[in-house]
Amino acid sequence: MKALRSYGFSLLLVLSLAAGVVIGRVSPSSARALRPIGDLFLNLIFMIIVPLVFFTIASSIANSGSTKKLSRISSTMLAVFLLTSAVSAFGALGFFVLFRPEAGVGLAMPAAAAVEAPTLLAQIVKAFTANDFPELISRRAMLPLIVFSAAVGIATLQLKERGEPFARVLASGAAVFMRLIDFVMYVAPVGLLAFFAATIVDTGAQLAGAYVRVFVVYYAFAALYFVVGFTAYAFAAGGWPCARRFWANMLPPSLTALGTCSSMATLPLNMEAVAKMGVPDEIADVVVPVGTAIQKDGSVIGGVAKVLFAMSLFHQPLTPGRLVLAALVGILVGVVMGAIPSGGMMGELLILSIFGLPAETLPLLAIISVIIDPAATLLNATCHNVAALLVTRRLDGNIWRDGAALQSPPTLSQPGVQP
């Protein structure tokens, strides 16, 4: 009964996804008819995500107590993001070169509408800024929203006494929208069933032809990175006690990521999971939302696969310089990919721009985005959790030593506290 109480909701999600698979395979027409219910579930989450991200980031910074503490969290967070992105990019590069998922691809280039590939600087400007405030408050502008939220939090923090009333408003807003997310999650089993059933129908026909090898090799490396890589990160953060606590709380966010193919839809469950893992609130409230927008190890791996695939189409030799560039571009693709389902257009345009590829390459890369989307989203949506553990280890010490179970998350003012 204790296990059932602890994992009852997770088991319900598993049964919902399994039912979605059965409906999608047995009755495609019924699966398509259920699509609006899945869309309703996602729409409810997306309606709340923008204010949730704004209030949690701005509130966390405004109430951090000092700019020195904020600087410690931010610098450590960015270093960890860069570390995991580099490991995933160069690890994928070695794996793909070994198994050559792009080898033998010789598809004729179809006619496609011309697409003007923007410059790298233009990509960066568009990724981090919006040209008007209404465009800022949109889930399609998550990086600009995060920049704005952080700026609001910093301004509030620097005003000290004059900013305290607004800091309390931000904290209250964060609590309110987290509670709204709890309400939405009550309908998660039905919503995930409907969305996953329709997704099975939509993507099933894409898994064929020249892309099968890309699919198999990508999913093989994604599974290896998810199990071995994440375990290694969690072990580095706090040994086997930390690794066990990490995996004990990973099922709900992992299943939600697989079922929705949306990092943003998984964000609330990640916030709950890292709290149970022992990550302090002031770290979780910054690392997880920011990581949702800029730490996407699955997209980094996908970016490397797309670059190698495109290079093989034009018979470009895999010189050491180009291989390193492929890994670096993969990291950039992971930053500009949108944290919404099938939001990879910016990443593909970035690849075209850097490698000078013709516009006709775009639809070929877009197909890869579709077939790797579930596994990529699984990594994108959950890599922030191991990042939060690593940041906690760097700032708080080994809070998981001796296998002790935390009764409540520690705080930065209590480094290394044993419960």
Summary of the structure (lengths in Angstrom):
residues: 419
radius of gyration: 21.3
end to end distance: 26.0
largest distance: 65.4
contacts: 1481
relative contact order: 0.16
helix: 79%
strand: 0%
